[in-house]
Amino acid sequence: MRVRALFFASYREWAGTDALELRLGEGATVADAVTLVRRRPGLERIPESAVVAVNEEYAPSETALRDGDEVAFIPPVSGG
């Protein structure tokens, strides 16, 4: 299956792009997508417990993915 990984803020800088296509096996989860992304040079800095949204909704690591999903990697935000 193919999913589109989206990167924001510092994650975008580390990736050198705002999006990548990921190929995952059937039955893959958010955790599998995170593991695959973290194998790319520069993206190993993304934490295993990264905040992720699937199709614009926050999703826990055990969320099952489907072909065509968008998986957004959202870095921590601080402010004041």
C-alpha positions in Angstrom: 0.0 0.0 0.0 1.1 3.6 -0.5 0.6 6.4 1.9 1.7 10.0 1.7 3.9 11.3 4.6 3.7 15.0 5.2 6.3 16.9 7.2 5.9 20.3 9.0 8.4 22.8 10.5 11.7 21.2 11.7 10.6 17.8 10.3 10.3 19.4 6.9 13.7 20.9 7.2 15.2 17.5 8.2 13.5 15.7 5.3 14.4 18.3 2.7 10.8 18.1 1.4 7.3 18.6 2.6 6.1 15.1 1.5 7.3 11.6 0.7 5.5 8.6 -0.6 5.8 5.5 1.6 5.3 1.9 0.6 4.0 -0.2 3.4 2.7 -3.8 3.6 -1.0 -4.5 4.1 -2.0 -4.2 7.8 0.6 -1.5 8.4 0.0 0.9 11.3 1.1 4.4 12.2 4.0 2.8 14.2 5.2 1.1 11.0 5.1 4.4 9.1 7.1 6.1 11.9 9.7 3.3 11.8 10.0 3.5 8.0 10.4 7.3 8.0 13.0 7.2 10.8 15.2 5.0 8.5 15.7 7.9 6.1 18.8 10.1 6.6 18.1 13.1 8.7 14.7 11.8 9.9 16.1 9.4 12.5 15.8 12.4 14.8 12.0 12.1 14.7 11.0 10.5 18.0 9.5 7.0 17.9 6.6 8.6 19.9 6.1 11.3 17.3 2.7 13.1 17.1 1.0 11.9 14.0 -2.3 12.7 12.3 -3.9 10.4 9.7 -6.2 12.2 7.3 -6.1 15.3 9.4 -7.0 13.6 12.7 -4.6 12.8 15.5 -3.9 9.0 15.6 -2.3 6.7 18.1 0.5 4.4 17.0 -1.7 1.3 16.7 -4.0 3.0 14.1 -4.3 0.9 10.9 -3.4 2.6 7.7 -5.1 2.2 4.3 -3.9 2.8 0.8 -4.0 6.5 0.0 -3.9 7.8 3.6 -2.1 11.0 4.4 0.2 10.6 7.5 1.3 14.0 8.9 4.3 14.2 11.2 3.8 17.1 13.6 6.8 18.4 15.7 6.4 19.6 19.2 5.2 23.2 19.4 6.1 25.7 22.1 5.0 29.2 22.7 4.4 31.7 25.2 
